[in-house]
Amino acid sequence: MNSRVSMSLWGLAAFMSAGVGAYAWVFVPSGGSPAPGVLANLFARPWLAVHAALAGAALILGPFQFLRVVRDRRVIHRTIGKIYVVSCLISGSAGFILAFGNTSGPIAGFGFGILAVIWVYATSQAWRMAQARRFDAHRRWMIRSFALTFGAVTLRIYMPLSQMMGIDDATAYQVIAWLAWVPNLILVEMFLLRQNLKSQLAE
C-alpha cells in the first residue's frame, strides 16, 4: 500500500474518530449519551459519563500515535501515549460495569463486556511492552488496542444502518455489540499476520 493511500486511510480514520470523540464529549454533561435506551442503563450514573469522556479522549488522541512525525518526538509520543492508556483503562473498566446494566439483554451485555475486557488487556499489554522496551510488540498491541477503541466509530456506522433497515435499537444492539469490534480485530490480526510474513520472507 503506497504512502498516499495510507495517509488517506489514516486521515479518514482520524476524522471519524475525532468526530465521534467530540460527539461523546458534547453529551457528557447530560449523562454521556442522547439515547434514552443507553441512559436507562442501571449503572449509567456515573459510569456512562466517565466511559464517554475518556473514550472520547482515546478516540481523538489515538490516531496521532501512528504518525511517524509524532513517534519521532519521544516526549510528545510518550505524553499522548500515557493519556491514551489511562483513558482506555478507565473507560474500558467503566464499559465493563455498564455491560452488566445494559437494557438490550444478555447477548448485547456479553458482547460489550468481552469488548471491555479485551480492550483493557490489549492496552495494558501495549503499555507493558513499551515499559520493557519491546517496541515491535508494543506497536502490535497498540494497533489492536486502537482497533477496539475504533469500535465506538463502527458502532455509530451500524446503528443508523440498522434504523434504515427498520430494526429496533434493542434488537440491533444484540448484533452490533459484537459487530462493532470483532471484524475490526479480525482485520487487524490479518494485517499483522501479513506484516509478519513479509518480515520473515525479507530475512
HELIX and SHEET records of a PDB file:
HELIX    1   1 SER A    3  VAL A   26  1                                  24    
HELIX    2   2 PRO A   36  LEU A   39  1                                   4    
HELIX    3   3 ALA A   44  LEU A   61  1                                  18    
HELIX    4   4 GLY A   62  PHE A   66  5                                   5    
HELIX    5   5 ARG A   68  ARG A   71  1                                   4    
HELIX    6   6 ARG A   74  ALA A   99  1                                  26    
HELIX    7   7 PRO A  106  GLN A  131  1                                  26    
HELIX    8   8 PHE A  135  THR A  149  1                                  15    
HELIX    9   9 GLY A  151  MET A  164  1                                  14    
HELIX   10  10 ASP A  169  LEU A  179  1                                  11    
HELIX   11  11 VAL A  182  ALA A  202  1                                  21    
END                                                                             
